Amino acid sequence: MSRFTRPDWISAQRVQLDSRLALADAVGPQHGVSAQELADLLPNLRSVHAELGRRRASGELGFYQLPGQDITPVLEAANWVRDGFDNFLLVGIGGSSLGPKAAHAALRSPLYNLLSREERGGPRLFLLENIDPVTVSAVLRHLDPARTCVNVVSKSGGTAETAANYLVAREWLEKSVQNPREHLIATTDPANGDLRPLAEREGWRTLPIPPDVGGRFSQLAAVGLLPAAVCGIDIAELLAGAHDMDLRCATPDLDTNPAYRLAALHYLADTRHGKPMAVMMPYADGLRSLADWFVQLWAESLGKERDLSGKIVHTGQTPLPALGASDQHSQVQLFVEGPNDKLITFLRVEHFAEAVQIPSLHGDVGSLAYLGGATLERLLNVEQAATEAVLRERQRPTLRLTVPELNPFAMGQLFFLFEVMTAFAGGLYGINAFDQPGVEHGKRLTYGAFGRAGYPDLMGGGGK
Amino acid sequence: MSRFTRPDWISAQRVQLDSRLALADAVGPQHGVSAQELADLLPNLRSVHAELGRRRASGELGFYQLPGQDITPVLEAANWVRDGFDNFLLVGIGGSSLGPKAAHAALRSPLYNLLSREERGGPRLFLLENIDPVTVSAVLRHLDPARTCVNVVSKSGGTAETAANYLVAREWLEKSVQNPREHLIATTDPANGDLRPLAEREGWRTLPIPPDVGGRFSQLAAVGLLPAAVCGIDIAELLAGAHDMDLRCATPDLDTNPAYRLAALHYLADTRHGKPMAVMMPYADGLRSLADWFVQLWAESLGKERDLSGKIVHTGQTPLPALGASDQHSQVQLFVEGPNDKLITFLRVEHFAEAVQIPSLHGDVGSLAYLGGATLERLLNVEQAATEAVLRERQRPTLRLTVPELNPFAMGQLFFLFEVMTAFAGGLYGINAFDQPGVEHGKRLTYGAFGRAGYPDLMGGGGK
């Protein structure tokens, strides 16, 4: 019997939200959200819920469909990579690299690339996710092209940075291997853009990003699933976790829908309680990259300019990544004593995959002896609770998401939770959470400076 | 003749600040700082300058003395590590790991630990900088204790996380090697704390952190110099860069002192122009960790509660790390269209150590062909200029620091520049930039929960 037919297993593995310390009862009415404010939001909330439901049904919001997708093509491609290569080189930027990194960091060894193939459970994973020449040179110099599969990931197929790195990697392949196309996989739109026809003309393997799934909502599409499956992560469990979260997010009831509750509390904290910043602070190294993925999702979806009957309004809370316990020695001083302008979300892992006992040594040394006999897990979680308690004393609102264990089922829940939270928050702000018009002009300026046909050189002094 | 006796070399290698796009002339009086505001700051500025000078002369601000220190003991210790070990394991948190990581990321290969000893130029570098049991297990399982040197770094000698990880690493050493003390180096206060007497009693090697140098200002003390020297970084050039920056920061003249100018512009942006956030956005992978180091420096130094004749004031701009070009596909949409509440500092590298030419391939594919013949360096820097131009059009203030090349001389300048900037900003805000009282209570709560002698268990349900 599969674990997914066992409701007790699922319920024990569910991510839980505790929002009591974000409320007025805990941190006072100036900084905490009141029951009345949540009640006042109900009409708006119901209409956003209905609108999301309508758009979902019409197929506009493709990310909602991803948990139910057929993963056979991804598994087939992953097996081809696992059988044929020692290295998997992902060429992508933004949503095409942040999601894959988040899943990898949470579910594979932090020393993955240093381990033997047997210990790792899959090919090594490298990324070209920026156009830094030092990084690109170092990676290509280190890898053997004959043993490397290059996955070019771009929704539009025309992202400048990904295009540039693809061209460099392509030449690198051509210098050493007979058939570069046998080393290439494209993950891109099924119809649009330049990458799809190029890949099909040359006969590369390809995987689709559904047309109604934007880059930052594509982690549960082939963008994220292929690198995960290549590295031995159980992507069926990832999608099962997302599906389970989808079920929990079907209701507009703020008491049971964790995504809507998170969205409503963030929205009210920002617009009513002077909290223009949202801190995502996991107490687990493996979730630090998830915070970076969340930063893109929250920033790019909600950071918008909007014309409100002639008045220009600028929306969007600024997301801030942090890591416990490390940031207790960096950002927490500011969170505790600086301006009370943040809503902080803790991610806490209840049981880690490894148990590390702190030995009882140096019994005569005061600052060491008291630790003996405890575990690192216990120390980490006590520190999380202590930080939360201190922030509460200072009237600083916090939220706590408890993750029972870091496994694919949990990560699927978290990805989907934050995606629904973001889509719903877009509705509350009354903006389009699925575009990014503010970065288009910068792209045009770059095209112009490089003499791309149809784009004037507006910066001057350009050229290659 | 040493390069440091050649003024032309030095001047060509100096980090340059361009602040024009942070001024009212460029982005308007609402969001930009005016000449009048800078002029009005002069009396305050002169008194902060005089006060820093007084404290420096009295030996209170030890970080100012670090460029002139005798590095012989560090080099000696580094040679001992390089000769005797394959792995260097740094156990430290906050300032004890952020600085070492920043120098390493900027000046060593991004694939350092994957390279051969010859390619690397030194032992492999690992860190235990958090108490995550998965990370700690993975690192200790991977390393051979017989070939590993453990550097325990703690100013106070009593940091709980460092103490816990030290105990775990100590037991790991004891299980496999005859004389654990021959694998240990302590970097700590020369007199205070529990680590110093323990190390001396057992006969470990030790290096000092001067008593008047706090954790986040200790990168140019042995904290940062030892791991740098172990990995083959020229620490004499690092200090030469810091010394050169010190010379440039000797004047209170805002037109020539880049640290004071940065501090003044950030202070005015925060207090007069509604910019509670400071973004540090390098366009170079190697400087991304420097942004994390800056986050601690700025957040922990300036995030303070202050009693202003009976009125409680909360100070501190929230620092935000970013990375170009990657974050053009993540945070930049928010920076461009969201609330105009940030001052953004770009770090731009003029010449990278590697040249990567983008080949002319696929001449018939529109979104690829225009890139052929350019370099990645050029593309990266054109994108930086394009992002800056878009932000300017939207009246968003930015600063640009240009780094001629990523070398130890440049990194020394940057570390020192940001340290002086932070110390000076502390003076402008009228707060103590060198303490962190807000995190002490959380430490006491943790001690109490673990039953440390003298600390009551205030959280309840505690114990190990």
Interface residues (C-beta under 8 A of the other chain):
Chain A: I93 G94 G95 S97 L98 S109 P110 L111 N113 L114 L115 E129 N130 I131 D132 P133 V134 T135 V136 S137 A138 V139 H142 G157 G158 T159 A160 E161 A163 A164 Y166 L167 V168 R170 E171 G193 D194 L198 G215 R216 P276 M277 A284 D285 G286 V295 Q296 A299 E300 L302 G303 K304 E305 H314 T315 G316 T318 L320 L323 A325 S326 Q328 H329 S330 Q331 V332 Q333 L334 F335 V336 E337 G338 P339 N340 D341 K342 F352 A353 E354 A355 V356 Q357 I358 P359 L361 H362 V365 G366 S367 L368 Y370 L371 G372 G373 A374 T375 L376 E377 R378 L379 L380 V382 E383 A385 A386 T387 A389 V390 E393 L406 Q436 P437 G438 V439 H441 G442 K443 L445 T446 Y447 A449 F450 G451 R452 A453 L458 M459 G462 K464
Chain B: I93 G94 G95 S97 L98 S109 P110 L111 N113 L114 L115 E129 N130 I131 D132 P133 V134 T135 V136 S137 A138 V139 H142 G157 G158 T159 A160 E161 A163 A164 Y166 L167 V168 R170 E171 G193 D194 L198 G215 R216 P276 M277 A284 D285 G286 V295 Q296 A299 E300 L302 G303 K304 E305 H314 T315 G316 T318 L320 L323 A325 S326 Q328 H329 S330 Q331 V332 Q333 L334 F335 V336 E337 G338 P339 N340 D341 K342 F352 A353 E354 A355 V356 Q357 I358 P359 L361 H362 V365 G366 S367 L368 Y370 L371 G372 G373 A374 T375 L376 E377 R378 L379 L380 V382 E383 A385 A386 T387 A389 V390 E393 L406 Q436 P437 G438 V439 H441 G442 K443 L445 T446 Y447 A449 F450 G451 R452 A453 L458 M459 G462 K464
